Amino acid sequence: MMQERKRSESAVSPVIGILLMIVVTVIIAAVVSGFAGSLVQSQQKVPQAQISGTFSVHDGFFIKHNGGDAVPTKDMVITVRNSRLFGPDVEQRTIQVVNGTIISDSSDVKSWMYTNGTLGVVSFNPGETAQVNSTNCFCDILQPIVKPSDYRSSISSDGLTYSGGKTVFWGLCFKNPANIGKTFIMDVSDKATGKLISTANVPITT
C-alpha cells in the first residue's frame, strides 16, 4: 500500500512540469504576437504622401501636398539640404530642419506652430499649399547652418544682395539670386519613427 502511494506521488512532478512548460509557451507566444502586432500598427500609422516644393528668391518657399494621406503637422519633420549642384560633399553637411514656426498656411495668416508650442494648423491635407514667406527665407532663418557670419551686417533689406566677405557660405544660400536654376532637396519625415514620407527636388526660381 505504501509503495503504491509513493508511485502516485512521484508521478505528480512530471505532470506539473509539462503544465508549466505549456503555460510559459503560451505566455511567450502572446508576448511575441503582441510585439509583432504593435510593429505592424506603427508601420501603418506612417502616412504616405506626395509633397513637392518650389522656391522663389523674391516670393518665398511653397510646399504643396499633391496627394496621398493627410499628415498631422505635429508629426511632420521637414528638412532641406543643398544638392550636388551647389558643390561636392554639401548634401550631408547642410541638412537642417525647417522650424515649424516659420511655416504658414497659403494665406500666410496661420503659422503651423506658434512659439508657445501650440498648433495653428493641425493637418496638411491633399491639395493644400503651405509657405515660408520671403522674409523667413533669409539665410540666417531658413538655413542657419550655412549663413555667413557677417550675414546681417552685409545683407540688403530684401535679402538678395550680400556685400560681405564670406562668399563661399553666401553661395550656399537658396535666396542668393546666383542660385536661380539650381535645386535643393526637401525631405518630409515622420517624427515618431523617423521614416521618410516624401522627398523632392525643389527648383529655385526668380
N, C-alpha and C positions, 0 to 999 in steps of 0.2 A: 504494500500500500504506500509506504514511504517512498519507494523507488518510483512509482507512477507519478506522485506529486512532484518530485524533483524534475522528472522529464517534462511535465507540462509547464512548470515554472521556467525551465531553461528555454523553452520554445517561444516564450514571450519576447525576448530580446531581438531576435531577427525580424519579427513582425513589426515591432516598433521602429526598428532601423529602416525598414522598407518604407513605412508610412512617412517617416521624417524625410527620407530622400524624395518621395513624391511631392511633399509639401514644399520643400526647398526648390525643386524643379519648377513647380507651378509659380512660385514667387519670382524666380529668375526670369521665367518666360513673360510674366506680367510686366516686370520692370523693363525688359528689353523691348517689348511691344509698345509700352508707353513712351519710351525714349524715341523709338523709331517713328511713332505717331506724331510726337512733338516736332521732330525734324521735318516731317512731311508738311505739317501745318505751317512751320516757319518759312519753308520754301514757297508755299502757296501764298503767303502774305506779301511777298515781294512783288510789287506791281511791275507790269511791263508796259512801256510807252515809247512812242517815237517823238523825241524832243529835239528841236533844231534851234539855231540862233543866227542872228545877223548883227553886225557891229558897224555903226556909222560913227566916224570921228566927230561929226557935228551933232548928230541926233541921239546917240546912245546905243545901248545894248538891248536887243529884243530877243526874248526867249519864247518859242512857240510850241505848244502842245499839239502835235499833228494827229494823234490818235492813240488808242490803247486804253489803259486803265487810268482812272483819276488817281492822282498821287497826293496824299496828305502833305502839306508843306512842312509840317513838323518833322516828317520822316525823310525829307529830301536834303541831300548834300550836293551842291553844285560846285564843281572845281573847274578852273581854267588853267591852261598851260600853253606856253609858246610852242608852235610846231617847228619842225626842222627848217622851215622856210626862214626862220629867224637866225639860224646858225646851228652848228653841231653841238650836241650834248646840252641842249637847253630844255628838252621836254621834261625830264625828271627834276631838274633844278628849279623850274619856275612854277611848279604846282602850287596853287593857292585856292583856298575855299572862298567863295563869294559870300560875303556877310549878308544874312537874310534881311537885315535892317535897311539895306540899300536896294533891295528888290521890291518892286511895287506892282500893282495891277496895271492894265493897259492905259488907264486914265491918269496914272501917276498920283492917285489920291490915297489909296490904302497900301501901306507897307506890308510885306509878307510877315514881318516880325518887328515889333517895336522894341525900343531899348530896354524896357522893363521886362521883356521876355514874353509878353502876350502876343497872340497871333492876330494880325489884321486880315489875313487871307488864310482860310483853313485848308483849302484843297485846290490843286492845279488840275483843271479839267480839260478834256479834249476840245480843241477849237479855241482855247484861251491863249492870250499872249501876256507875258509878264515883261517888265522892263527895268533896266538900270538907267536912270536919266543921264544926260550928258555930263552934268556936274559931278555925279558919283562915278563917272568913268575916268576921272582924273587918276593918273598913275598911282599916286600915293593912297588912294581909296580902294580902287579895284585891284591893283597889283602892288601892294606894299613891299613884296619881296624884291622886286626889280627896280623900284623907284630910285632915281639918282639922289644922292644925299643932299644935294643943293636944289632939289626939285622946286620947293615952294618959293624960294628966293629967285628962281630963274625961269619960272613958267609964266606965260601970258594969262590974262584973265579968262580966256576961252579954253585954255589948256592945250593949244595947238602949236605954240611956238616956245621952244626951250633955248635959252641963251647960256646955259651953264657949261661946265667942263666935263661932265660925266656922260659923254655921248654914247658910250657902249651901253649903258643902262637905259638911256633915253631911246636907244634903238630897239629895246625890248618892249617898250610901252605901246599898247594897242592904239592909243589915241594919237600917237605920232603920225602925222599925215604921210610920212615917207613909207609907212607900212600898208598903205592902201593897196589892195590886190593880194595881200597875203592872207593866210588863215591862221586861227588858233584853235585849240582843241577844248571842247567843253564836255565834261563827264557829269552825268547825274547818277547818284548812287543812293541806295537805301541806308539810312543812318544806323539802323539796328544791326543789320547783317554785313554792311559794307559791300554788298553785291551791286553790280552795275545795273542801272535801269536803262540808260541810254547814253550814247556817245555821238558827238557830231563835230565836224569841222566847220568853224564859224568864219565866214568871209568878212574881211574888213573893207568897208566901202566909204565913200565920201559922206 
